[in-house]
Structure formats: C-alpha cells, structure tokens
Amino acid sequence: MTLLAFAQSKARYENWLKTELGQDFVAADLAEKNRVMRASAFVFLRGTYWRWAELVRELFPDAARAPAVLAVGDIHLENFGTWRDVDGRLVWGINDFDEAAHMPYVEDLVRLATSAALAADQSKPDPDMCDAILSGYRDGLETPKPVGLDRDWAWLRDKVVVPEENRQKFWKKIDARKAERAPAHFRDALQGAMPEPGLAFDTARRVAGTGSLGRPRWIGVTEWQGAPIVREAKALLPSAWSFAHGKRTTRILTGEIASGPYRSPDPWMKVNDRIATRRLSPNNRKIEAATSDFRLHGLRMLSVMGYELANVHTGTDGAAAAIKKDFSARKPSWLASAAEKAAKAVLADFKQFKKG
C-alpha cells in the first residue's frame, strides 16, 4: 500500500472515525484537535497515531520479523499516570490502551524514543535517552512486576504524589462543569461504574486527550458517603493500527492489555460494549509534561517507562523468551537509529500539516 500524503491520510482517517462513531462523533472536538496539534511536533505525534501506524510500515519493513505482542501502540511520554489498585495502593504505569493491538514489540520502543526526542525538540534523539529506555526494558524482561509506589520507587513516588493545590484545581474543574444529559448508552455505562446501584448522578461532557478527540467522553458526578465521586465513560474503537494496515476488525483489546499478569490494574477501569469507564480523582491522573516538576524525557524517567513497557509486552503468553532472543541480537545503536528516522518523518508531516 503506497504511503499517502499527510492531508489525504488525515481525511481518510477522519472519514473512518465519523463512520465508526456515527451520531456519537464530536465534530467540535476534531476542530480542537486540529488546533492543539499545531502546538509542537510532540503534540502532533500524540494526535496522529493512525499516521504513525502507516509510517512505520513504510520505514521499517523488517520490523515485521520481530516477535509480535499485544502492544500499546499509541505509547508516548504522556501515556503514563497513577491510580489506586484494588488494595488501595498507589501504582504508576501506562494508563491509556485505546490503540492496543498485536504488533512487533519494537514498534512501541521506537515510538516511545521518538516521543522523547520530539518532546526535547530534537530531530535526532540523544543516544543516552535511547539507552535509558533499553536498559529499563531489559530489566523489565528479566523481572517484570508492577510499579507500585507505596513502598518502592521512592524517587518516583515523591514526584507523582498530588499536592493539595492540584487537588483543589481538580475539584474546581469538576464543580465548574456544564450539566448536560448524556445519551442513554453512556448513562447506562456510568450507572454501572458507580460504587453501588441506583445512585442518582448528573452528567457532563468532558474534553481530554489529543489522539482521542472526536470520540465522546462523559462524566457522571454525585455525592456518595459524604464526598463527591466522579466516573468517566469514553467511546472506544478498534485500534487504528488495524485500520492503517487495511485489516477489518471489531475487536477492542483495551481491557485485555490493561489487566495483564505483570500489572496491578485500576479496579475501576472496565470495558463493555465499546465504552471504557473509569474512576476520576486527583490520584487517578495522567502525568503531563507541561504540569510536571520534572522532565518526562529525563533518563531516569525513560528507564522506568521502558521497564513498564516490558511489563506489558511480557504479558503476552509465550512472548518473553522470543523477545529476549531478538532483543539480545540487536546492535546497541538500533533504537537511536530507528527513532531518528521516525522523528524526521513525523517532522516532515508536521511541516505539511502546519502549511495546510
């Protein structure tokens, strides 16, 4: 399949998105997405996963020979955050699996390294950044386990614990919501996500993310046992990986990958009938580069991101041994070379997009 010019590719994807979502498609969100993607090449990368899936097929045809795993797909520096597990422990890790699909494991590593380069405003990634990702990934292959913060990972825990100012901002934003009745299927999903049946709640639209803009999000808010609670319902679609590779599928793998054996998953995150529901709170949050007091592309952060990727990849039954064999046979510079090639392609698309 010949690689389309970016504008043609974008139109093709948006037509698919509208068809898949039908009356749930949020046209205003797509206009917002086109606006925010102009901010930087990093934000552009976040908003164009379908295009990434097209690019890597052309840039790295040999990657198809690498072991396939159930992978994140749309991995990048801001696809990590915190949540409370079933025992109430604070956990850090990947927290968005909307584009999960079966693909060569190397695709996730290249995209993470490319996002680090673009976030640092570099077209050529720092080899140390790539080495940090690979070092963490190697450690994760050997000893995969969830990144729980209640006892271990003290340096990371200190960075992600929510300050009181941020808690207040969260609740002020919730309090400022404009109430609007959600469609019946979203209300049903939100009702099922509440801590007990029969709770009355009001609903409002929510605009969040970059790549998922255009897909509806609704929140349900109520008081329960003396304090407010919030649930989110978000529309899911089959991964754009399948769309970009010309494969028709109705499978959504978000729930399967999120509950892999080397993760301590968010117990409030559920997938049912193409809608994902989850708890929103100051502790269940995405870590954003613009609001963090540390660099998401710092070497220590990149290492633990690589570690978490290994946690996810080794969750595919029988994949660990095959990944280790392929991983150990690669040259030390392979990731830096691949990320440089990918970053240049993304920057070329970004340039076209801003001209359009």
C-alpha positions as MATLAB code, in Angstrom:
seq = 'MTLLAFAQSKARYENWLKTELGQDFVAADLAEKNRVMRASAFVFLRGTYWRWAELVRELFPDAARAPAVLAVGDIHLENFGTWRDVDGRLVWGINDFDEAAHMPYVEDLVRLATSAALAADQSKPDPDMCDAILSGYRDGLETPKPVGLDRDWAWLRDKVVVPEENRQKFWKKIDARKAERAPAHFRDALQGAMPEPGLAFDTARRVAGTGSLGRPRWIGVTEWQGAPIVREAKALLPSAWSFAHGKRTTRILTGEIASGPYRSPDPWMKVNDRIATRRLSPNNRKIEAATSDFRLHGLRMLSVMGYELANVHTGTDGAAAAIKKDFSARKPSWLASAAEKAAKAVLADFKQFKKG';
ca = [
       0.000    0.000    0.000;
       1.524    3.326   -1.115;
       2.017    5.906    1.611;
      -0.467    8.725    1.125;
       0.369   12.391    1.521;
      -0.463   13.520    5.038;
      -3.556   15.536    4.084;
      -5.030   12.563    2.201;
      -4.196   10.215    5.055;
      -5.829   12.548    7.558;
      -9.022   12.853    5.513;
      -9.203    9.084    5.123;
      -8.824    8.522    8.848;
     -11.366   11.181    9.808;
     -13.930    9.659    7.442;
     -13.348    6.290    9.115;
     -13.699    7.888   12.542;
     -17.007    9.517   11.604;
     -18.330    6.266   10.156;
     -17.328    4.227   13.205;
     -18.792    6.673   15.712;
     -21.928    7.604   13.791;
     -24.111   10.013   15.765;
     -21.639    9.921   18.681;
     -18.949   11.699   16.642;
     -17.990   15.048   18.245;
     -17.190   17.453   15.415;
     -16.212   20.283   17.778;
     -13.558   18.051   19.348;
     -11.972   17.413   15.970;
     -11.690   21.142   15.332;
      -9.994   21.489   18.736;
      -7.662   18.626   17.885;
      -6.556   20.351   14.689;
      -5.834   23.471   16.731;
      -3.822   21.865   19.534;
      -1.755   19.693   17.179;
      -0.125   22.863   15.858;
       1.490   23.480   19.253;
       4.506   21.224   18.702;
       5.726   18.117   16.900;
       5.293   16.179   20.158;
       1.609   17.105   20.439;
       1.224   16.365   16.721;
       2.661   12.876   17.309;
       0.162   12.316   20.124;
      -2.740   13.251   17.875;
      -1.845   11.211   14.791;
      -1.436    7.584   15.829;
      -3.109    6.296   12.677;
      -0.408    8.084   10.652;
       2.340    6.599   12.801;
       0.985    3.137   12.022;
       1.235    3.955    8.306;
       4.733    5.426    8.591;
       6.360    2.558   10.464;
       5.071    0.073    7.924;
       6.992    2.007    5.244;
      10.035    2.995    7.310;
      10.722   -0.342    8.994;
       9.527   -3.244    6.839;
      11.994   -5.569    8.577;
      10.251   -4.937   11.916;
       7.576   -7.411   10.865;
      10.054  -10.203   11.643;
      10.320   -9.187   15.317;
       8.181  -11.132   17.816;
       4.600   -9.890   17.971;
       2.965   -8.985   21.270;
      -0.193   -7.335   22.487;
       1.295   -3.840   22.466;
       0.242   -0.337   23.498;
       0.513    1.180   20.019;
      -0.045    4.826   20.980;
       2.768    4.963   23.518;
       4.414    8.318   24.282;
       5.799   10.231   27.264;
       2.375   11.370   28.471;
       0.761    7.939   28.302;
       1.691    7.248   31.916;
      -0.007    8.108   35.154;
      -1.147    6.948   38.576;
      -4.103    5.077   40.027;
      -5.124    3.170   43.147;
      -5.202   -0.615   42.802;
      -7.693   -2.997   44.398;
      -5.825   -2.807   47.711;
      -5.736    0.997   47.647;
      -2.026    1.143   46.810;
      -0.668    3.904   44.586;
       0.516    2.497   41.244;
       2.293    4.190   38.341;
       2.319    2.977   34.768;
       0.782    3.125   31.323;
      -2.805    4.278   31.664;
      -4.185    4.551   28.126;
      -4.610    1.484   25.951;
      -7.121    2.798   23.404;
      -4.946    1.731   20.449;
      -3.805   -1.660   21.761;
      -3.156   -4.206   19.023;
      -0.959   -7.168   18.160;
       2.235   -5.891   16.547;
       6.052   -6.340   16.643;
       7.280   -5.365   20.116;
       9.882   -2.985   18.661;
       7.174   -0.608   17.412;
       6.375    0.523   20.961;
      10.037    1.085   21.792;
      10.631    3.169   18.666;
       7.561    5.315   19.297;
       8.497    5.957   22.924;
      12.027    7.003   21.907;
      10.663    9.187   19.099;
       8.292   10.931   21.500;
      11.205   11.615   23.856;
      13.202   13.201   21.042;
      10.296   15.365   19.875;
       9.430   16.438   23.424;
      13.024   17.631   23.755;
      12.703   19.493   20.420;
      15.243   17.204   18.792;
      15.045   15.632   15.348;
      17.881   13.331   16.328;
      17.355   11.577   19.678;
      20.075   11.651   22.282;
      21.643    8.150   22.332;
      21.602    8.291   26.141;
      17.820    8.612   26.065;
      17.515    5.512   23.920;
      19.986    3.636   26.115;
      17.896    4.509   29.179;
      14.738    3.114   27.569;
      16.541   -0.061   26.529;
      18.134   -0.503   29.957;
      14.773   -0.274   31.696;
      13.177   -2.563   29.138;
      15.929   -5.137   29.621;
      15.387   -5.067   33.391;
      11.667   -5.481   32.891;
      12.172   -8.508   30.679;
      14.161  -10.160   33.455;
      11.947   -9.237   36.421;
       8.572   -7.922   35.264;
       6.387   -6.552   38.037;
       4.003   -3.642   38.611;
       5.477   -0.265   39.555;
       3.807    0.044   42.963;
       4.775    3.198   44.854;
       3.619    2.615   48.432;
       6.968    1.094   49.463;
       9.340    1.060   46.485;
      10.322    3.573   43.791;
      10.628    6.389   46.361;
      12.073    8.894   43.871;
       9.103    8.391   41.563;
       6.554    8.449   44.368;
       7.866   11.818   45.529;
       7.341   13.212   42.037;
       3.783   11.999   41.417;
       2.098   12.417   44.805;
      -0.595   15.035   44.218;
      -0.090   18.367   46.036;
      -3.063   19.995   47.722;
      -3.145   22.790   45.148;
      -3.696   20.247   42.356;
      -6.440   18.506   44.326;
      -8.284   21.801   44.656;
      -7.884   22.505   40.932;
      -9.315   19.089   40.103;
     -12.456   19.608   42.150;
     -12.914   23.208   40.983;
     -12.884   21.948   37.409;
     -15.475   19.295   38.255;
     -17.634   21.863   40.074;
     -17.481   24.179   37.039;
     -18.917   21.528   34.698;
     -21.842   22.404   32.457;
     -24.506   19.791   33.109;
     -25.846   18.050   30.011;
     -27.770   14.808   29.757;
     -25.656   12.035   28.267;
     -27.084    9.622   25.690;
     -28.716    6.543   27.189;
     -25.860    4.137   26.437;
     -23.343    6.388   28.188;
     -25.663    6.902   31.157;
     -26.051    3.145   31.450;
     -22.281    2.716   31.391;
     -21.796    5.390   34.046;
     -24.523    3.864   36.210;
     -22.732    0.529   36.063;
     -19.479    2.191   37.099;
     -20.899    3.698   40.305;
     -19.919    2.121   43.658;
     -23.467    0.974   44.310;
     -26.580    0.573   42.147;
     -29.294    3.175   41.948;
     -27.199    6.263   42.670;
     -28.557    9.427   41.074;
     -25.947   11.484   39.234;
     -25.691   14.299   36.749;
     -23.652   14.144   33.559;
     -21.479   16.495   31.552;
     -19.268   16.296   28.512;
     -15.540   16.022   29.048;
     -12.843   17.110   26.615;
      -9.471   15.474   27.238;
      -6.551   13.847   25.490;
      -5.311   14.563   21.984;
      -5.469   11.416   19.879;
      -8.929   10.534   21.182;
     -10.522   13.901   20.396;
     -13.604   13.372   18.293;
     -14.672   10.426   20.437;
     -17.233   11.348   23.090;
     -16.375   11.385   26.791;
     -18.968   11.845   29.502;
     -18.616   12.145   33.247;
     -21.101   11.232   35.949;
     -20.857   13.146   39.223;
     -22.629   12.517   42.509;
     -22.183   12.554   46.285;
     -21.553    9.223   47.959;
     -20.866    8.572   51.646;
     -20.191   12.210   52.390;
     -17.964   13.196   49.474;
     -18.143   13.691   45.695;
     -17.251   10.916   43.247;
     -16.654   11.086   39.501;
     -16.817    8.411   36.808;
     -15.881    8.783   33.141;
     -17.277    6.917   30.149;
     -15.307    7.093   26.891;
     -16.117    5.644   23.482;
     -13.682    3.036   22.181;
     -12.940    1.954   18.621;
     -10.855   -0.819   17.097;
      -7.182    0.185   17.003;
      -6.056    2.499   14.231;
      -3.195    0.019   13.778;
      -5.659   -2.348   12.111;
      -7.234    0.489   10.131;
      -3.851    1.703    8.847;
      -2.857   -1.806    7.803;
      -6.074   -2.461    5.927;
      -7.413   -5.036    8.379;
     -11.100   -5.093    9.266;
     -11.762   -5.942   12.884;
     -14.301   -5.234   15.574;
     -12.035   -6.409   18.409;
     -11.124   -3.934   21.129;
      -8.199   -5.129   23.256;
      -8.086   -2.302   25.798;
      -9.406   -4.327   28.728;
      -7.253   -7.357   27.978;
      -3.951   -5.495   27.856;
      -4.732   -3.293   30.878;
      -5.258   -6.356   33.078;
      -2.100   -8.218   32.039;
      -0.317  -10.514   34.516;
       2.507   -8.074   35.330;
       0.281   -5.120   36.151;
      -1.699   -4.113   39.222;
      -4.649   -2.691   37.307;
      -7.101    0.029   38.144;
     -10.122   -1.888   39.536;
     -12.482    0.868   38.356;
     -11.370    0.615   34.741;
     -13.869   -1.532   32.792;
     -14.604   -2.085   29.113;
     -18.068   -3.050   27.935;
     -19.794   -2.658   24.581;
     -17.198   -0.246   23.124;
     -17.259    2.044   26.152;
     -14.481    2.293   28.746;
     -15.406    3.505   32.222;
     -13.059    4.535   34.997;
     -12.858    6.488   38.225;
     -11.609   10.059   38.024;
      -9.907   11.572   41.043;
      -6.745   13.536   41.831;
      -4.970   10.191   42.362;
      -6.180    8.720   39.052;
      -4.408   11.049   36.714;
      -2.206   11.307   33.663;
       1.250   12.773   34.241;
       1.641   15.682   31.815;
       4.913   17.233   30.735;
       3.538   20.750   30.906;
       2.487   20.437   34.536;
       5.198   18.211   35.977;
       8.062   19.497   38.064;
      10.422   17.036   36.403;
      11.337   16.219   32.823;
       9.393   13.316   31.411;
      12.235   12.801   28.958;
      14.857   12.637   31.726;
      16.967    9.484   31.728;
      15.592    8.102   34.984;
      12.014    8.549   33.793;
      12.743    6.983   30.419;
      14.267    3.951   32.112;
      11.168    3.262   34.203;
       8.984    3.854   31.142;
      10.973    1.178   29.334;
      10.522   -1.092   32.344;
       6.743   -0.634   32.262;
       6.666   -1.401   28.544;
       8.335   -4.725   29.294;
       5.681   -5.385   31.943;
       3.047   -5.004   29.253;
       4.823   -6.919   26.488;
       5.738   -9.928   28.617;
       2.068  -10.288   29.468;
       1.575  -11.894   26.043;
       1.672  -15.628   26.613;
       4.979  -17.126   25.480;
       6.408  -13.825   24.244;
       9.144  -13.262   26.835;
      11.630  -15.836   25.523;
      11.180  -14.739   21.911;
      11.584  -11.058   22.809;
      14.755  -11.752   24.814;
      16.305  -13.649   21.911;
      15.510  -10.915   19.389;
      16.418   -8.103   21.792;
      19.846   -9.534   22.617;
      20.718   -9.909   18.920;
      20.204   -6.224   18.140;
      23.035   -3.711   17.874;
      23.261   -1.214   20.757;
      22.515    1.686   18.398;
      19.421    0.200   16.753;
      16.865    2.216   18.703;
      18.620    5.558   18.264;
      18.871    4.969   14.513;
      15.227    3.944   14.204;
      13.953    6.835   16.338;
      15.972    9.344   14.296;
      14.428    8.035   11.084;
      10.934    8.119   12.576;
      11.346   11.597   14.081;
      12.354   13.031   10.706;
       9.279   11.501    9.074;
       6.982   12.899   11.784;
       8.567   16.341   11.487;
       8.038   16.286    7.710;
       4.337   15.509    8.250;
       4.107   18.197   10.924;
       5.511   20.741    8.481;
       2.913   19.743    5.870;
       0.146   19.923    8.434;
       1.026   23.461    9.556;
       1.076   24.652    5.948;
      -2.385   23.239    5.270;
];
